[in-house]
Amino acid sequence: MFIDKDSLEVTANGKTINLGNYIVDVTFQYPKLWASDSGRNLKGKMSGTLIGIFPKISVNFRRLSKEELEEIAPILDSSTQTLKYYDPIKKQKISISTYTGDWEVNNMNILENQPFSISFIARSKR
C-alpha cells in the first residue's frame, strides 16, 4: 500500500507541521487490544473480546538542523497531538488524537544530530 509521507500532518500547541519535510519513512501499525478474558484454551482455540484497534504511526526522522529540531521538539514533547493521515480502511484522510512515545537525539558532533524515530499512538480505537 502506498501512502505519501507528505500527507502526514501533526498539530500540537496550536502549531501544525507537515512531517513529510522531516522524515525519511513511516510505518503504519494497527495493533489490536484484547480484553482480559482473551486467550487460548487448552485445545489451542483463541477466544475473547476485541476492545479495538489503536493505530500506531512510527516515523523515522532524517538528520535535523538545530532550527528544525527546535521547531519540532515542542510538538513531540506535548502530552497530546492531532495527527492527520490516510486511513486505508476508511479510504480517506482522517485526524486522530495521539500521544507519543519517548524520543532521544544523539549528537555525534556539535553541528548536527543523528536520525531518530518516534511513534504516534492513537488515544482512542479506530
FENMO-V395183 format. One line per field, one symbol per residue. ss: DSSP state (a for helix, b for strand, c for the rest). phi: phi as a letter, one per 20 degrees, with the letter a starting at -180 (. if undefined). burial: b if it has 9 or more other C-alpha atoms within 8 Angstrom, else e. A space follows every 50 residues. Layout:
# FENMO-V395183
ss = ???
phi = ???
burial = ???
This chain:
# FENMO-V395183
ss = ccccaaacbbbbccbbbbaaacbbbbbbbbbbbbccccbbcccccbbccb bbbbbbbbbbbccccaaaaaaaaaaaacccbbbbbbbccccbbbbbbbbb ccccccbbbccbbccbbbbbbbcccc
phi = .dcfffeecccalmcdcefgfdddbbdddcfeddffeeqdefeneebqde frddgcddddeffdfgfffffegfffeffbcdddbeeffelafcdceccd ffbbddefbfebeegbcbdddfecff
burial = eeeebbbbbbbbeeeeebbbebbbebeeeeebbbbeebebeeeeeeebee ebbbbbbbbbbbbbbeeebeebebbeebebbbbbbbbeeeeeeeebbbbb eeeeeeeeeeebbbbbbbbbbbbeee
